[in-house]
Amino acid sequence: KSGNHYFMEVNPRVQVEHTVTEEISGVDIVQSQIKIASGKTLAELGLTQESIPEPQGVAMQCRVTTEDPSQDFRPDTGTIDVFRMPGGMGIRLDDGPGFPGAKITPHYDSLLVKITAKARTRQDAAAKLVRALKEFRVRGVTTNKSFMLHVLQNKEFLHGYVDTGFIAANPQLLAPLKEKDRAQKLLHYLGEVIVNGTPPALGATGAPPSSVDPIIPDIKPQVSNKQSLKSIFDEEGPEAFAKAVRQNGGLLVTDTTWRDAHQSLLATRLRTIDMLNVAAPTSVALRNAYSLECWGGATFDVSMRFLREDPWERLANLREAVPDIPLQMLLRGANAVGYTSYPDNVVFEFCRLAKETGMDVFRVFDSLNYIENMKLGIDAVGEAGGIIEGTVCYTGDVSDPNKGNYNLEYYLNYVRELNDLGIHVLAIKDMAGLLKPESAKMLVSAIRAEHFDLPIHVHTHDTAGTGVASMLAAAAAGADAVDAATDAMSGLTSQPSLGALVASTAGTDLDTGISLEEVSALNEYWEECRGLYAPFESGQKSGSADVYIHEMPGGQYTNLLYQSSQLGLTGQWSSVKKAYATANRLLGDIIKVTPSSKVTGDLAQFIVANNLTEQEVIEKADTLSFPKSVIEYFQGYLGIPPFGFPEALRSKVLKGQVIEGTDMSCFEGRPGADMPPMDLQLTKEMLDEKWGKRSEGKGNEEIRDVDVMSYAMYPAVFDEYMDHVREFGKLNYVDTRTFLTGMKVGQELNVTLEPGKQLIVKLISVGEPNADGLVNVQFELNGQPRMCHIKDKSVGGETQSRPKAMKDVLGSVGAPMPGVVLETKVAKGDSVKAGDGLVVLSAMKMETVVSSPVDGVVNKVIVTAGDQIDAGDLVVEVEEKE
């Protein structure tokens, strides 16, 4: 700036910047140097000063090196997986040691390539370099590409105002470049599945996916003058929607294929891509439907936890694909889409965002029919502007006067309370399929007699095989809408057959207005699509009337069956079902639907895993390490059951227990009422630091309000999902067969990342593990070679046997069931009292706090966080006080 210039380093032009001079002068400096060395003179080469032409335009060179600008340009080493050079008009490349598979060591110059651009002006040359650098792909090692892009787009640099303080004055130049890198992440995932198989967490234990690709039916749109329910809701509001439902001439139907059907049959594993593939014909065939159930319930956490999908993107994509049919979700009242209570502001914000993202009908229920929890959910949906479908959960048998407390008067009283809260539609949720035809007739007709203007929507499961008969009975008694699933996804623990209901009511006063031919065309797609999910089939061959004994919800049946096998209870399913009925009695004969059904299922598996009788559970309750969900149930985390808690058992289970962060042993009313509001803005900032653009890792997206909600519902699951996305990218655009099983050598795969962005992937070869257990997987991506290095998890690592707890020694504390250690709460030398938590275990979404059975001092802690243990393995030794 002051006119004083200094040489900091002098290199011969031929070594470094000769490319720039050559581009603007037309003189080949390297060739000329060689000729001079062979004896030629400058005159002979025509290189006298007067013969050299005036410079033409501007040239600029970037030296791409394997150096990390964010780490003071520290050289990086490793193996290059991807190396794609740029090109185009005005771009010159002088390359070095870069190619796929090249090993970059610390012993040589870190230069990969010199990229030189020539243009008429400095700004144009910089723009060409920016384009070339963005096209340039290097994966496997860090480069200085980010630094150069920042420099080339800096206004001071573009106008030549640069001095030796330039970098110090612009520290943002050193910020790392955060690229999506979607293609390489996809190849990394495919390589992982090819080498190590389907991720175990998915639970794909059945037959392999079908080799048949589902054929998407072509159903021609029909012209109709009838205003759709969706447009009535959008234009006139939820009250007008409810009125239109009551005035509808026939029976309305909700299709549950996109949610409860696959939750009930395929462990909630249906992926978004298979719904979107058939969305267009669905929007035509079901244009006269009440709604499409597609969101909420278990689909929210399973999409993140197992399918590695964003549930909010699923909702937004389905809304865009089906614009004129109401979309429906399942909202667990004060529990939102989680398994516990949340601060009130979280539930309100969740409903607001769900409505904004595309949800219309909110089926609001509480797992204990606890009216205080229902008030919160109803108020949250009402404030969001959604259709409030207030729900009474059904259990027992109103047609059997000896069945228990859940008689007709109980349900009528509850419906009166719901109606007083301002619901738009009443749902009867028969989650286990206990609503027999006669019971449906009695219940619906009694409600209709009292509430003529209130729309009634009935939901059931076909576990015993009576679903179609019950729905027809409910419709004849005055129900306005019923739930059903496409034939291929109906029956057993799912909903009754849509095709059967359509055919049975055709031409009658209950005509659904749905074409049997059109829904049959949809069904052909689902028949073939279900074959892709063969690994998740439960193996259930027929319905079973024993549901009237164990009362297990249909949506839980297949999930619990799979969980039981994972917990080592294979072959004991009949015992688990019997224990489910036992657990229900122990809990006080409760309404059983998520999350209360999870409590019942956890306790049932605990009973079987520990070979306990009903009486033994009661007698030993103060020394047993119950699943966390059971303890929280008795603490009132879910609310208060209709007929109270069994206090004798409750007092034993809660002995020495306090609610975290309080001095209370249990909640006295609605749990959320005692919870402080969640600071959503602070949470968003924390997530942005951890996963977003402000993170030090490779986050490149803004954290959205919906991400905050996902974290609020499931903090650990959200973090696992984001970690998976960071490693493998988003996988929702990969077809299901490939997602589950990978590729075979020679196979080609077409993947559309977004409109206009397509990848053609071909698997070339799969190597053998090297000394480090790494396998080279060679792909071809859009004609260019790509390589991934995958750790073969089957190589090395000997299985170590763990010591078992001694059954006759109280202080020898063993794991009550198999699982993963989440946390150790004590250390050697700690004093503990009976009931104090020692270790937290997790198995298939079931957490268990292993408690000390005695007062004493911790003598030894055997396990640490992350350990995989089996039932009976010793976890802690406590020396009992005498």
N, C-alpha and C positions, 0 to 999 in steps of 0.2 A: 504493500500500500504506500510505503514511503519511498519507493523507487530503488531500494537496495535489494539486489538479487544474489543468491548464493547457490553454488553447486553443492548439493548434499551427497550426490553419488554420480559417478560418471561411468557409463557402460558404452562399449562400441555399438553404434547404431545397428550393425548387422546382427547383433545378438538379441536385441530387444525390440525396438520400435521400427525396424526396417519396413514392416508391412504397411505402416501409415505412409511413409515416404514413397514407397513403390506405388501405392494406390493413387496418389495425387500427381506423381511425376511420370509414371509409365516406365520407370527404369527398374529393371530386375537387379536389385543390389546384390543379392546372394550369388546369382549367376555371374555378375560382373566381378565380384570378389574372387571367384574361382578362376576366372579367365586371367585376372591380374596376377594371381598366384602362379599361373602357368606361363607368364612372360609377356602378356599383352600389355600395351600401354593405354592410358586413358584416351589419348588421341585416337588410337586404333579402334577403340570401342565407341568412339563418338561421344565421349563423356567430358568434353571440354565445357567450361562454364557457359559459354555463349550458345552451345548447342543443346543444352538441357532446357526443355520447354517450361513455360510458366506453370505453376501448380494449378490443377483443375479441381475445383470443389474442395470439400473437407473430408478427411478420413479420421476415424477414431477407433482405437483398439481396446478391447477388454481382455484381460488375462484371467481366465477361469481357473482357480486353484482349489485344492482340497484343504481349505482353511476356514475356520469358524470365526466370522467377524464378531459374534457376541461373546467370544472367549478370547479376545485380544488377538485374533487371527491365529489361533493355535492350530497347527496342522492336524488333520484328521486322518485316520487309517481305517482300512476295512476292505471289503470286496464290493466292487461295483455290480449292482444287480440290473440297473437300467442305464443305458447310455444312448440317447437319441440326439443327434446333431441337428442344428437348424440349417436353413438355407435361404434361397431367394435372391432377388435382384439386389446387388450392392453389398452382399455379405461374402466375406472371405474367411476361410477356416484354415488355421495352421495347428493341426492337432498333435497331441502327445500320446500318453500311455492309456487313454480311455477306451474301454470296450466292455461289454457285459462279461462278467467273470474276472475282470482284471483285479489284482490285489494291489492296493495302495499301501506301501510300507513307509516307515519314517526315514528310510535311508536315501531317498532320492528327492529331487525337486518336486514340489507339490503342484506344478503346472499341469493342467489337463488339456487346455486348448486356448489358442488365441483367436478371438473373434474380432474381425475388423469390418467396419461398415464404411461405405463411401456414399456421400450424397452432396447436394449443392451447398447446403448450409450446415452449420454446427448442430442446430436444432434437429434438422432432418436426419443427420447421421446418428444423433443420440436416439431418435425415435426408432430408427432401424435396429439399433443395438438392443433397445428395450424389447422390440418384437422378437428378435432372435433369441435373446436370453429367456423370454417366456416360453419359446418353443423348445429350448434346450432342456433335456431331461437327464438328470443324474440321480440315481437312488442307490443307497448303500453307504455313501460317505457324504459328509457335510461339505458344501462348497461356499465360496464367497459371492455367489450369484445374488443373494439378497442385498449385500452391500452395494454392488454395482448397479442394481436396479434402483435402489434408493438414490444413489449419486446421479444417475442419468435422468432422473425425474425431478432433481432439485433445481429450482429456478436460478439460484446463484450460479450453479455449475453451468447451466445451459447458456447463461449470458457471459461466462468467462470470468466472473468475479470470484476467483478462488485463490487462497493463499495457504500457507502451511498451518494455519489455525482452523482450516475448514472443518476437519473431522471433529476437533475438540468443540467447535461451536455448534456442531450438528450431531449430537450423540445418537439421534434417531436413525442415523445412517447405519448403525451397527445392529439395529433390531433384526432378529431372525425373520426369515421369510416363511409365512405359514401357508403352505399350499395344500389343496384338497388331496392330491395324490390318490384319487379314487381308484384308478386302474391298478396300481401296484398293490394297494391294500386289498383289493378284490383278489388278485392273484395270490397274495399271502394267505388269505382265508381259504381259497381253493386248495392251495398247497397243503395247508394244515389238515384239511379234511381228507385229502388224497393220502397223506402219509399216516395220519393218526386216527382216521375214521371220524364218524359223526361225533360232535361234542357230547360227552356223557351226560351233561346237565340237561340236554334236550329230552332224555328218556326215550329215545327211539329204539326200543328193544324188540319190536315185532318184526314182521317180514319186511323185506326191502320195498321201496316205493315201486309202484307199477311203471312199466316202460311205455305205457300208453299215454299220449298227450291228450288232455281233454279237448273236445271240439266245441268251440263257442257257437251257440245257436244263433241263427239270423232270424230275429223276430221283427217283423215290419211294424213301425209305429202306426197307431190307429188315431184317426181324427175323432175328437170327442168334444161336445159342447158342454159337458159336465165339468163344473169347477172342482178342482182337486182339493182334498183336505189340506194339503200343504199350502196352496195359494190362499185358502180361506184363513188359515192360521197366520200366514205372513201379512195378509192385508187387513184382517179384522180382529186378530188376537185369539187367545186361548178359549175365551168364553164362547166365541162364535164357532170355534173348532168343536167344542163339546156339544153345542147345539146341533151342528151338522151331523155329528155322530149319532145323536139320539133320533134325528129325523131321517137317517139313512133307511132305505127300504128293506135291505137284506142284512145278511150277517157280514160283518167286517172281519178281516183276518190280518194278524201280524205274522210275518215270516221271521222265524228265529234262526234261520240257517247261518247267518253271519255272526251270531253270538252264542246263544244258549245251546243250540243244537251241537255245535262242535265242542263246546265246553262239556257237554254231557257225554259225548261219544268218543272224542279224540283228544281228551285232556287239554282242551282250549288251544290247540296248536295250529289252527287254521291261519294261514298267512294272508296279508293284505293283497298281495299280487293275484291270488286266486279269486278273491272277491272282485277286484277291479276288472279282471279279465271278463267277468260275466255281468258287470254292472249295467252295461248298455241294454242287453236283452231283458235283464231283470226290471229295469225302469219301465219297460213296455209291458211285460207280462203281469207285473204286480201294480200297475198304475192305479187300480181301484182298491189297493190294500189300505188298511188302517195305518200300518207303519212297517218299517224294516228295523228289527232289533239288531244293532251292530256294535255296541260299545258298552263300556262299564262292566260291572261285575269282575270276574276273574280275568277278563281279556286285558284289562289295563296293566296289571303287573306282569302277566305272562308274556305280553308282547315285548316288554323290556327285558324281563328276567331270562326268558328262554329263546324267544324268536328274534331278539335284538332289533326290535322295531320301535319307533316312536309312536305311542298310542294317539298323540295329537295329530300327527301327520296322517295316520290311518283315518281318523274322523274327517279331517279336511279333504282328503282325497276322495273318500266315499261321498261326501257332500257334493263335491264338484261333479262326480260321475253320475249321481242320482239326484238331480235338482228338484224333482217334483213329487217325491214321496216322503212323508214324514220319517225322520230317523228317530230311533228310540234307544234309550240307554237304561241301565239298571243302576240306581243310586242308593247306596246303603245308609240313607238317612244321615245321621250325625257322623257316620263312619265313611261317608263319601264313597270312594272306591277302595278303601283300605280295610284293615282288620282290627282297627282300634278307633278310639275317639280322637278328634283333632280340635284345635282351637276354632271357635265359631267363625272367625274371619277367613280361615282357610276354606271352610265349606262354602261360604258365600262366594269367595273368589273363584273357587273351582267351578261352581255352577255358572257364574258369569262368563268365564272363559269357554266352558263347554257350549253354552248357547251361542256365543260369538263365533265359535269354530264350526258350528253347523248342526248342533243338536236341537231337536224339537220337543220330543216327548220324554219326560223324566219319570220313570217308574220309581217312586220313592217308597222304600220300605225300611223297616227296622227288624233286625234279626230276633228281637224278643217281643215285637209288637209294643214296644215301650213308647207311649204317646209323646213323652217329652223329647225323645230323640227325633220322632217324626216331625214335631213342630219346627225344629231347626231345619231339617231337609226341605220341608214344604215352604218355609219362609225364604230359604235361599233360592229355590227354583222360581218362586213367585217374583222375587226381586230381580232375577235374571231375565224374566219375561218368557219362561218356558211353560209348556203344558204340564201341569201338576197331575200326575197319575198316582194318587195316594193309594197305598197298598195295605191290605190286610193279609197277613201270612197265615196259611191254613195248615192245621195239623189235627190229629184225632179223627173223629167221624161223627158229624152232626146227626147222622141217621141211626146211630147206636147210643141210646141213653145211658149205657153202662161204660162208655168209652173213657169218661173222665171229665175234667173241668171245661174242656173246649167244646161247649155245647152251642146250640143255635143262639141263645141269648147272649153268650159271650161275644160272638161275632157281630151281632146286631148292635150291641153297646159300643163296640170298637168302631164300627162304620159310622155311627152317629157322631162320635168324637172326631173322626176324620172329616166328615162332611161339615162340621162346625168350623174346621180350620180353613175352609175355602178351597178344597181340592176341585179340579175340573173333571176328573175321571176317577172312578173307583176301580182298582185292580184287585182281583182275588188271586193271590199267588200260591198255588198248590205245588210247592217245590219238590215234593217227594212222589207225587202221583197218588195221593191218598183220597182225592175227591172222587168218590164213586158216583155213577150216574144218578142214583136216588138222592145222594147228598148234594150234588150239584143242583138238582131240581129244587130241593128244600131251601138251600141257602140263597140261591139267586132269586127265587120267587119271593122269599121273605124280604130281601133287601129291596127288590123292585116295588113291592107293596108299600114300603115306607118312603122310598126315594124315587119318585117317578121320573124326574128330570135328570137324574144323575146317570151318566153313561157307565156301564159295567163292562169290564174287560177281564176275561178269565184266562189264567195260565195254568198249565198242568204238565206233567211228565207221563210217559206211556209205559212206565216200568212194569206194571202189572198187565198191560195190554188193553186197558179200558179207556184209553185217552180219547179216541174218536167218539165213543158212546157218551162219555162224560161231557165233552164239548157240545155235542148235539143236544144233550139234555139241558145244559146251561143256556144254550141259544134259545131253545123252545121255552124256557122259563123266563126269558127276558134279557139275557146278556146281549150286548151290542157287538162285542168283538171277542175273538178267541185267538189263542196262539197256536201256530202249527209250523212244521218244518217241511222243506222239500222232501219228497218220498225217500230219496237215497240217504238223507240225513235225519230221518224220523224213526220213531219206534224205540223200543228198549228204554233206556233212561233219558232219551230225548223227548221232543214234543210229538204229538200225533201227526199223522200224514196229512200234508196240505192237499195232495191230490184226492185223498179219500173224502175230505171235508168238502172240497169243491164239487166232486161228483155227487156226493150224498145230498147236497143242498140245491143242485142245479134244477131250475124250473119250479122251485118251491118259494114260499114266502121268505125263506132264509138264503136265497141265491146270493152267492158271494160277489157276483159280477166279474169273476175271474175265469178265463178260458182254460179248460182242462188241457187242450192241445198245447197252449202256450206254456203252462207250467210243466207239462210233460217234456217239452223241449228243454226247458231249464234243467229239469231233473236228469236228463241224459248227460248234461255237462257234469252235474254233481256225482253221478254214478261213476264216471271216469276219474273225476278229481279226487274222490274219496280214496281211490287206489293209491294216489301219491302219498297218502297219510297212513298207509298200512303199518308203518313202524309204531304208530300210536294207538292202534286198535287194542281194546281191552281183552278181546277174546270172548266176550259175552255173546252167547249164541241165541239166547231167547229172553223173553220177559220173565219176571218172577213175582209171584203174588206174595212172597215173604216180605215185600216192602211194607205191607200192612202191619208187620211185626216190628221190623227194625226202624222203619220210617226214615231211611237215609235219602236225602235229596238227590234227584237225578243228576244234577250238575256236580255233585260231589262223588258219586259212585265210582266213575272210572278213575278220577284223580286219586281217590283213597285206595283203590285197588292197586294202582301203580306205586303209590307211596309205600304201601304195605310190603310190596315185593322188594323195594329199595331198602326198606328197614329190616330185611331178613325174615319177613313173615310170609314168604312164599309157601303156598300149601295150607295156609291158615286163614284163608279168606272167610270161610264159613264161621270161624271163631271170631274174626274181626266184626262180622255183621251181628253176631249175637252180643259181642261186647259193646257194640254201638247202642243196642237197646239197653244194656246194663248202664252204660255211661249216661244215657238220657235220664234214667231213673235217679242216678246219683246226683245229677245236676238239677233235678227238680221237675222233670217232665216238661221240657222247654220247647219253644218254637225252634226249629232247626233249619237255618239257612245262613249263608255266610254273613258275618263271621261266627255266629253261635254254632253252626254245624261244624266248623273247624275245631272249636273247643271240644265238641262231642267226639269227633273223629280222632283228635289227638289223645283224648282220654281213653278211647277204645283201643287204640294201638298201644298205648302205655300199659293197659290192663293185660293185653295178650302178650306183649313183649316181656312183661315181668311175671306172667303166669299167676295173676291175681284173681281172686273171686270178689264178688260185690261186697261181701262182709269183710274180707281182708282189707279192701281199700278203705272202708270206714274205720276199721280198728287201727290200721297202721298209718293213717293219713298224716299224723304229725311227724312222721319220720320219712315219708316218701318224697322223692324229688319229682313233683308233678311237672308236666309241661308248662311252660310260661303262660300259654293261652288259658290254661285251666286256672292258674293262680289269678291271672288278671280278670277272668270271668267272676270269680268269687270276690275280687276287690271292687267289682262294679264298673269295670272299664267299658262294658257293653251296655250298661244300664241295669234296670231291675226287671227280672222275669215276671210274667203276669201273676203268678201265684207265690212270689217270693222265693228266697233262697232256702235250701235245706240247712238250717243254721247249725245243726250238730256237726255236719261234715265241714261246713264253711269255717267254723271257729278253729277246727284242727288244721285245715289247709293253710289258714292265714296266721297260724301261731308264729310269732316272731317276724312276720312280713310287714313292711311298710311301703306305701306308694312312693316311688323315687321322687326326691325333692320336697317331700312333705313329711309330717309326722303322723299322717293318717294311715290306718290299716286298710280302709276301703272308702269308696265314694258313697255318699248318702243319696244322691240324686243323679241328674244328668252330668256325666263326667266332664264334658266340654265346658260346662258352666264354671268350673273351678280352674280352667286353664287360661293363662294369660294369652293375649293375641300374639300371633307370630309376626315378627318384623319381616315382612315380605321384601322390602327394599334392601335391607341388610343381607338377607339370604341371597337375593339376586346378585349383589356385589360380591359375596363370598363365592358363589358359583362361577361368576365371571372370572374371578382370580384363579379358580381351580380348573375350569374347563373352557372358558371363553377366550376372546381375543386378548384379554389381559393376562392370560395364564402364561407361565414360563415354558409350558410344553408346546404342543403343536395344535392347540385349539385355534380354529379360524372362523368360528361363527359366534354371533351375538347370543348371549343367554336370553331367552324369551321368557315372558311371564308364565307361559305354559310349562316351561322347564322347571320353574320354581315350584309349580304345583306338583309336578312329577316327583321332585325331590321331597316336597312336604309330605306326600303320601308314602313314599318308599325311599328314604335317604340312601340306604346301602344298595338297593337295587338300581337306583338311578346312577350312582357312582360306578357300579359294575357295567351298566349299559354304556355310559360315556367312555369308560376305559376300553370297552370292546370296540366302540366306534373309532376311538383314537387309533387303535391297532389295526382294525380290519375295514374301517369305513362303514357306511350304511349298506345293508345287504338286501333291502326290500325289493330291489329290482332284479334279483337273481331268482330264476325259476326254482320251484320247491324241490324237485328231484336233485338238482345240482347243489342246492343249499344243504341238503341232507347227506349226499353221498359223494360230492365232488365230480371229477371227470375221469375218463379213461384215455389212455394214450391214443392219439390220433383223432380224438373227438374235437369237434368245433362247437363253439358256443357263441350265440349272439346275445349281447346285453345292451339294453338301451338305458343309459344313465339318466338322460333327460331328452326332450325333443331335440333332434338334430345331433345328439352326442351318442354315438353307438360304438361299442367295442366288439371286435371279432377275436375271440380267444381260442387258441388251439393248444392242447397239451402235447408237447413233443416227446418228453422223456421224463422218467423218474429214476434217479440214481440210487445207489446203495449208501447206507450210513457210513460216514467216515469215522476216523478215530474219536472225534468229538460227538458222534451221534447225529451229525448234520446230514441231511439229504438234499441234494441239488435237484430241484424241480424246474425243468426247462419248458417255458411257454413260448408261443408266438402271439404277440398282441398287435393287431392291425398290420400284420406282415413283418413286425420288428421283433427280434429275439428279446425275451425277458427271462430272468432267472430269479428263483426264490430259494432261500436256504432254510429248511425246516428241520427243527429238532425232532428226531424220532423218539417219542416218549417210551417206546418199548425197549430201548437200548439202555442197559445199565440200570442201577438202582435195585438192590436186593430188598425183598420184603423182610422186615424185622418183626418178630413176634413180640407182643406186649404182655407184661405180667397181668394176671387176672386178680380181681379183688377176692379176698377170702370171705366166703359167705357167712361164716360164724363170728367174724370180728367186725363189730359195729364201726370202728374207726377206719376200716379198710373200705374206702368208698369207690364203687365202680360205676361205670356208665350205664344208665338204665336202658339205653338203646344205641344203635350205631349212629354215627354222625361225625361232624367236623367241629373241633374246638374253636369257638369264637373268641373266648376270653377266659383267662384265669383271674379270679378275684382275690386270691390269697397267695402268700409266699411262706416259705419255711420259717417257722417261729411265730407266726401270727396266732393269736388267741381267737377262738371261734366259739359261738354258742350253737346249740341245736337249732337248725332252721336257717343258719347263715349260708349265703351262696358261696360255693367254692369254685365252680366252673360253669360256663355257659356253653351248651352244645346246640348245634343246629342240624336238622335233618329234614329235607324236603319241605321247607317253609315252616317247620315246627321247631320252635326254640324251647329248650329245657334248661332250667337252672338246677344244677346238681347241688343239693344242700347238705350240710353236715348233719348227720343223724345224732350227734352227741356234742356235749360241751368238751372242749379240749384245746390242744395246741397242735398246729400243723407240723407234722414231722417230715413230710416229703410231698412235693408236687411233681407228679409224673409226666404231665402233659403240658404242651404250650399251644398258643393260638396257631391254628392251621393244621394241627394233627388230625388225621383220619383215624377214628377208633371204632371198635366193635362193642357190642353189648357185653357188659361184664368186665371190660378192661379197667384196670386200676387207674384212677385219675389222681386221687389225693389220699394220703395216709394221715389220719388225725389220732394223736395220742389222747385217749380219753382221760378226763379228770376223775380222780377217785373220790 
